[in-house]
Amino acid sequence: MATNPIGKGTKTIGINMPAEMADELIDRAESMHLSVSKYCKIILEQWVNSGEKLNLTER
C-alpha cells in the first residue's frame, strides 16, 4: 500500500487479477458511467459494511 498524496487519510492499493476478471470490472464500471476505481470502492464498501465474512480455502 502506498500513501496517496492527493487526499489526507487515503491510501492507494494495486491488485493483480486475471484479465477476464479485470475486463468484467471494466465493463460493469463503464455501464454505470463510473471509473473502475470508484466501482471497486463501492463494491468493497458494500461488502465490508455487510459484515459478512469471506471464507478462503486453499486451492
C-alpha positions in Angstrom: 0.0 0.0 0.0 1.2 3.5 -0.8 0.2 6.8 0.8 -1.9 8.8 -1.6 -0.6 12.4 -1.9 -3.9 13.6 -3.3 -6.0 13.1 -0.1 -5.1 13.0 3.5 -6.1 9.8 5.3 -6.3 7.9 2.0 -4.2 5.1 0.5 -3.9 3.6 -2.9 -3.7 -0.1 -3.4 -3.0 -2.2 -6.6 -4.4 -5.6 -7.3 -3.2 -8.1 -9.9 -6.0 -10.3 -11.2 -6.8 -12.5 -14.2 -7.5 -10.4 -17.4 -11.1 -11.8 -17.7 -11.9 -10.6 -14.2 -10.4 -7.1 -14.9 -12.4 -6.9 -18.1 -15.6 -7.7 -16.3 -14.9 -5.0 -13.8 -14.2 -2.5 -16.6 -17.4 -3.5 -18.4 -19.5 -3.1 -15.2 -18.0 0.2 -14.3 -18.5 1.6 -17.8 -22.1 0.5 -17.9 -22.7 2.7 -14.8 -20.5 5.6 -16.1 -18.0 5.1 -13.2 -14.3 4.7 -13.1 -13.1 1.2 -12.3 -11.6 2.6 -9.1 -14.9 4.1 -8.0 -16.8 0.9 -8.9 -14.4 -1.3 -7.0 -14.6 1.1 -4.0 -18.4 0.9 -4.0 -18.4 -2.9 -4.2 -15.8 -3.3 -1.4 -17.6 -0.8 0.8 -20.9 -2.7 0.4 -19.2 -6.0 1.3 -17.3 -4.6 4.3 -20.4 -2.8 5.6 -22.4 -6.0 5.2 -20.3 -7.7 8.0 -20.2 -10.9 6.0 -17.0 -13.0 6.4 -15.1 -14.2 3.4 -14.3 -17.9 3.5 -10.9 -18.6 2.0 -9.7 -22.1 1.1 -6.5 -23.4 -0.3 -6.5 -24.5 -4.0 
